[in-house]
Amino acid sequence: MSQDGVRSFFRSRWLGQVPIDRLFWRDMLMVGTGISISSSAAALILLGLKMPLGLVLAVHFAPVPYNIFLTIAVWRTAETSGTKALLMMLGSALWLIATVVV
């Protein structure tokens, strides 16, 4: 993906130009969760290899800024959406807590 493509990806989500269903289900739950699981698995492998704890924690928590971005994007987009969006706001908050804690 080009630099303009990455910029466009983040910009469209921040400005609420992506449909809430795609943002919540695909971007956050599927892709965001996949990134978090991959990061946690990599951190566990590093821990098993007796790597420094700072490196392990850095790898484990690396997706947190992206996850916060996705949660805020859902909230911003949900402000202009219907009743279903309120449930997505709650779901995104619970998802963020789960991805940070686990």
Order of alpha helices (4+ residues) and beta strands (2+ residues): alpha-alpha-alpha-alpha-alpha
